[in-house]
Amino acid sequence: FCFRSNMTSYKIFRRGAFELRKRCRPVLISELAPSPSHDIRSAMLAMHGALEDFRQANGYGQAIAAPQVGFGIQAIAINLRDGTPSRANLDGRVPFTVFNPEIHLV
């Protein structure tokens, strides 16, 4: 499953792909501050690019994880905005990235 945007091609692994079964490593604070490392920046660009391309092609899509675009880190790109200014995300920027997300049952 591939998307192409401005001469960049994004391969998106789909459910059942072997790559999605691999354990991902957490992102270290030292990789993010004072600015993202080259590898982290590459993962962010791939996630955000693939998500935006998917949204433009299909009219929907709110998130994509780093393993879905071939990066073995714990990160997810999110875009909850529906295109109207009233739906701006946390700091007004769209989309945003969450590192080392955890899901807890309550």
C-alpha positions in Angstrom: 0.0 0.0 0.0 1.9 3.1 -1.2 1.2 6.9 -1.3 3.2 9.4 -3.2 3.5 13.0 -2.3 5.8 15.7 -3.8 8.2 13.1 -5.1 8.2 11.2 -1.8 6.7 7.7 -1.6 5.3 6.3 1.7 4.8 2.6 2.1 2.1 1.9 4.7 2.2 -1.6 6.2 -1.3 -3.0 6.7 -2.8 -5.3 9.3 -1.2 -8.7 9.3 2.2 -7.4 8.0 5.2 -9.0 9.7 6.7 -5.5 10.3 3.8 -4.7 12.6 4.5 -7.7 14.8 8.0 -6.5 15.9 8.5 -4.9 19.3 9.2 -1.2 19.0 11.7 0.6 21.2 10.8 3.6 23.3 12.0 7.0 22.2 14.6 8.5 24.6 14.4 12.1 25.8 17.9 12.6 24.5 16.6 11.9 21.0 14.1 14.7 21.3 15.8 17.5 23.2 17.1 20.0 22.4 15.8 19.0 18.9 14.8 15.7 17.3 17.6 13.5 16.1 17.9 12.8 12.4 16.2 9.3 12.8 13.3 10.7 14.8 12.8 13.6 12.4 12.8 11.1 9.5 10.1 9.0 11.3 8.0 12.1 12.0 8.2 13.3 8.4 7.2 9.8 7.1 4.3 9.5 9.5 2.9 13.0 8.9 3.5 12.8 5.2 1.7 9.4 4.9 -1.1 10.5 7.1 -1.7 13.7 5.1 -1.6 11.8 1.8 -4.0 9.2 3.1 -6.4 11.9 4.3 -6.3 13.7 1.0 -6.8 10.4 -1.0 -9.6 9.0 1.2 -11.2 11.9 3.0 -10.5 10.4 6.4 -7.8 9.2 8.7 -6.8 10.5 12.1 -3.6 8.7 13.1 -0.7 6.5 12.0 1.9 4.8 14.0 5.7 4.7 13.3 5.8 1.0 12.5 3.1 1.4 9.8 5.7 3.5 7.8 8.7 1.3 8.7 10.1 2.8 11.8 10.5 0.6 14.9 9.9 3.3 17.5 7.0 4.0 19.8 5.4 7.0 18.2 2.2 8.0 16.6 1.2 11.0 14.4 -2.3 12.4 15.1 -4.5 14.8 13.2 -7.9 15.3 14.8 -8.7 18.4 12.9 -11.6 18.4 10.4 -10.4 21.4 8.5 -12.2 24.1 10.5 -10.3 26.5 12.8 -12.4 25.6 15.8 -10.9 22.1 15.8 -7.3 23.2 16.3 -5.2 20.7 18.3 -3.6 21.3 21.7 -1.3 24.2 20.6 -3.0 25.1 17.4 -0.7 23.0 15.2 -1.8 20.1 13.0 -0.9 17.3 13.1 1.1 16.5 16.3 3.3 13.6 17.4 3.0 11.5 20.6 6.0 9.5 21.7 5.9 6.4 23.9 2.1 6.3 24.1 0.6 3.9 26.7 -2.9 2.6 27.0 -4.2 1.9 30.5 -7.5 0.2 31.3 -9.5 1.9 34.0 
